[in-house]
Amino acid sequence: MRIALVGYGKMGKIIDEIAQKRGHEVVARLKETPTADNLKNPDVVIEFSNPEAAYQNIKNCLELGIPVICGTTGWLDKKDEIETYAVEKNTAFLYGSNFSLGVNLFFALNERLAKMMSPFPEYNVQLEEIHHIHKLDAPSGTAITLAEGVIENSGFEAWKLEETKGKELGIFAIRENEVPGTHSVYYRSEVDEIEIKHTAFNRNGFALGAVVASEWINGKKGVFTMNDVLGL
């Protein structure tokens, strides 16, 4: 499979290495805006850039009818528009706030626990995420996905940074050293605490998941998530 990498930072370089080990050809490694000329006719684009560039990067690729796997966070106010555009252009789009297999299982566990805890208001829920100091957005896309999972299965109406209050679910976003990503969900009462936690040891799991998603989406049309890829 011919893969174009849009955004070539630390994650892009790891994806490059894993894609080649899995037998794929990386035909473009872009730090600039993708165009018909510099993409070099790939089967799929894997987009890991930055919040400011992601929307235009994705739109340019979809305009050319190229399926896009996107792992960039911090631009999600335009996600609905991009998904509609992918359908209009008869191609495919898959956004993942986190491509790790373990994290996607963690998402499912989080939703299940939120549903179980919903009848017990004596437990106050709080989210926390810790990432390296180079991460540009806060909270992380993974933390937002976790928050949305709690909101959909409880009485919360929205999320916000800092402490949980009323109908707003709180997320503590911490930036520390070179931490790849640690996410925790706490349920605290006056007498005890329940915690679920996912800790990434490196970026390789995220990169592998992005390549697996690109293999899965090849030849498909529509809008998908990692749940589709993993059959969750």
C-alpha positions as CSV (number, residue, x, y, z in Angstrom):
1,M,0.0,0.0,0.0
2,R,1.2,3.5,-0.8
3,I,1.0,5.8,2.3
4,A,1.6,9.5,2.5
5,L,2.5,11.0,5.8
6,V,1.2,14.5,6.4
7,G,2.9,16.0,9.5
8,Y,6.4,14.6,10.0
9,G,7.3,15.1,13.6
10,K,8.1,12.4,16.2
11,M,4.9,10.5,15.6
12,G,5.2,10.7,11.8
13,K,8.7,9.2,12.0
14,I,7.6,6.3,14.1
15,I,4.6,5.7,11.7
16,D,7.1,5.8,8.8
17,E,9.2,3.1,10.4
18,I,6.3,0.8,11.4
19,A,4.6,1.2,8.0
20,Q,7.8,0.1,6.1
21,K,8.2,-2.9,8.5
22,R,4.7,-4.0,7.6
23,G,5.6,-3.9,3.9
24,H,4.1,-0.6,2.9
25,E,5.7,2.1,0.7
26,V,5.8,5.6,2.2
27,V,5.6,7.9,-0.9
28,A,5.5,11.3,0.8
29,R,6.7,12.8,4.1
30,L,5.2,16.3,4.3
31,K,5.6,19.1,6.8
32,E,3.9,21.5,4.4
33,T,0.3,21.6,3.1
34,P,-0.6,18.6,1.0
35,T,-1.3,19.1,-2.7
36,A,-1.9,16.8,-5.8
37,D,1.8,17.3,-6.7
38,N,3.5,16.6,-3.4
39,L,1.3,13.7,-2.2
40,K,2.5,11.5,-5.0
41,N,-0.8,9.6,-5.5
42,P,-1.0,7.5,-2.3
43,D,-3.7,5.0,-1.4
44,V,-4.2,6.6,2.0
45,V,-3.0,9.6,4.0
46,I,-2.1,9.4,7.6
47,E,-2.4,12.9,9.1
48,F,-0.5,13.8,12.4
49,S,0.2,17.5,12.1
50,N,-1.0,20.3,14.5
51,P,-4.4,21.9,15.4
52,E,-3.9,24.9,13.1
53,A,-3.0,22.9,10.0
54,A,-5.2,19.8,10.3
55,Y,-8.4,21.1,8.9
56,Q,-6.9,22.3,5.6
57,N,-4.6,19.3,5.3
58,I,-7.5,16.9,5.6
59,K,-9.8,18.9,3.3
60,N,-7.1,19.0,0.6
61,C,-6.6,15.2,0.7
62,L,-10.4,14.5,0.6
63,E,-10.8,16.9,-2.3
64,L,-8.5,14.6,-4.2
65,G,-10.5,11.5,-3.2
66,I,-7.8,10.1,-0.9
67,P,-8.9,8.4,2.3
68,V,-7.5,10.1,5.4
69,I,-6.6,8.6,8.8
70,C,-6.3,11.6,11.2
71,G,-4.8,11.6,14.7
72,T,-4.4,15.3,15.2
73,T,-6.4,16.7,18.1
74,G,-7.5,20.3,18.9
75,W,-9.5,21.1,15.7
76,L,-12.7,19.1,16.4
77,D,-15.0,22.1,16.1
78,K,-14.8,21.4,12.3
79,K,-15.0,17.6,12.5
80,D,-18.6,17.4,11.4
81,E,-17.9,19.5,8.4
82,I,-15.0,17.2,7.4
83,E,-17.1,14.1,7.8
84,T,-19.8,15.5,5.5
85,Y,-17.1,16.5,3.0
86,A,-15.7,13.0,3.0
87,V,-19.1,11.5,2.1
88,E,-19.6,14.2,-0.6
89,K,-16.3,13.3,-2.2
90,N,-17.1,9.6,-2.0
91,T,-14.0,8.7,-0.1
92,A,-13.2,7.7,3.5
93,F,-12.3,9.5,6.8
94,L,-11.3,8.1,10.2
95,Y,-10.5,10.3,13.1
96,G,-9.0,8.8,16.3
97,S,-8.2,10.8,19.4
98,N,-5.9,7.9,20.2
99,F,-5.1,4.9,18.0
100,S,-3.7,2.6,20.7
101,L,-5.5,-0.8,21.0
102,G,-5.3,-0.5,24.8
103,V,-6.8,3.0,24.9
104,N,-9.7,2.0,22.7
105,L,-10.4,-0.9,25.1
106,F,-10.1,1.7,27.9
107,F,-12.7,3.9,26.2
108,A,-15.2,1.0,26.2
109,L,-14.4,0.2,29.9
110,N,-14.9,3.9,30.8
111,E,-18.3,4.0,29.2
112,R,-19.3,0.8,31.0
113,L,-18.1,2.1,34.4
114,A,-19.9,5.5,33.9
115,K,-23.2,3.7,33.3
116,M,-22.6,1.5,36.4
117,M,-21.8,4.5,38.6
118,S,-24.6,6.8,37.3
119,P,-27.2,5.7,40.0
120,F,-24.7,6.6,42.8
121,P,-24.5,10.4,43.2
122,E,-22.3,10.0,46.3
123,Y,-19.4,9.4,44.0
124,N,-17.9,12.4,42.3
125,V,-16.1,11.8,39.0
126,Q,-12.9,13.6,37.9
127,L,-10.7,13.1,34.8
128,E,-6.9,13.7,34.7
129,E,-4.5,13.5,31.8
130,I,-0.7,13.9,31.8
131,H,1.4,14.5,28.7
132,H,4.8,15.8,27.6
133,I,5.5,19.5,27.7
134,H,5.5,19.7,23.8
135,K,1.8,18.8,23.4
136,L,0.0,21.8,21.9
137,D,-3.6,21.2,23.0
138,A,-5.2,20.8,26.4
139,P,-7.1,18.7,27.3
140,S,-5.9,15.9,25.1
141,G,-8.2,14.4,22.5
142,T,-8.1,11.2,24.4
143,A,-9.3,13.0,27.6
144,I,-12.1,14.6,25.6
145,T,-13.2,11.2,24.3
146,L,-13.2,9.8,27.8
147,A,-15.3,12.8,29.0
148,E,-17.8,12.3,26.2
149,G,-18.1,8.6,27.2
150,V,-18.9,9.7,30.8
151,I,-21.3,12.4,29.7
152,E,-23.3,10.0,27.4
153,N,-23.8,7.6,30.3
154,S,-24.4,9.9,33.2
155,G,-26.2,13.2,34.2
156,F,-23.3,15.5,33.1
157,E,-24.0,17.9,30.3
158,A,-20.5,19.2,29.4
159,W,-16.8,19.0,30.2
160,K,-14.5,21.7,31.3
161,L,-10.9,22.1,32.3
162,E,-10.1,22.0,36.1
163,E,-12.5,20.6,38.8
164,T,-15.8,18.9,38.4
165,K,-18.7,21.2,39.4
166,G,-22.4,20.6,39.0
167,K,-23.3,19.3,35.6
168,E,-19.8,20.1,34.2
169,L,-17.3,17.2,34.2
170,G,-13.8,18.3,35.2
171,I,-10.5,17.4,33.4
172,F,-7.1,18.2,34.9
173,A,-4.6,18.6,32.1
174,I,-1.0,18.3,33.3
175,R,2.1,18.9,31.1
176,E,5.2,17.1,32.5
177,N,8.6,16.2,31.1
178,E,8.4,13.6,28.2
179,V,5.3,11.6,29.4
180,P,3.8,9.9,26.3
181,G,0.3,9.9,27.8
182,T,-1.4,8.9,31.1
183,H,-5.2,9.1,31.5
184,S,-7.2,8.4,34.7
185,V,-10.8,8.5,35.6
186,Y,-11.6,8.7,39.4
187,Y,-14.9,8.1,41.2
188,R,-14.5,9.4,44.8
189,S,-16.8,9.3,47.8
190,E,-16.3,10.1,51.4
191,V,-15.3,6.5,52.1
192,D,-13.5,5.2,49.1
193,E,-12.3,5.7,45.5
194,I,-12.6,3.7,42.3
195,E,-10.0,4.5,39.6
196,I,-9.3,3.3,36.1
197,K,-6.1,4.3,34.4
198,H,-4.2,3.9,31.1
199,T,-0.5,4.6,30.9
200,A,1.4,4.6,27.6
201,F,5.0,3.7,27.8
202,N,5.9,5.1,24.4
203,R,4.4,6.3,21.1
204,N,4.7,2.9,19.3
205,G,1.2,1.7,20.2
206,F,-0.3,4.9,18.8
207,A,1.7,4.6,15.6
208,L,0.9,0.9,15.0
209,G,-2.8,1.6,15.5
210,A,-2.7,4.3,12.8
211,V,-1.0,2.0,10.3
212,V,-3.5,-0.8,11.1
213,A,-6.4,1.7,10.6
214,S,-4.9,2.7,7.2
215,E,-4.7,-0.9,6.2
216,W,-8.4,-1.5,7.2
217,I,-9.8,1.6,5.5
218,N,-8.1,0.9,2.1
219,G,-10.9,0.6,-0.5
220,K,-13.7,1.6,1.9
221,K,-16.0,4.7,1.6
222,G,-17.6,6.6,4.5
223,V,-16.8,7.9,8.0
224,F,-15.4,5.5,10.5
225,T,-13.8,5.2,14.0
226,M,-11.4,2.8,15.7
227,N,-14.4,0.9,17.0
228,D,-15.0,-0.1,13.4
229,V,-11.4,-1.1,12.9
230,L,-11.3,-3.2,16.1
231,G,-14.9,-4.5,16.0
232,L,-15.7,-3.1,19.4
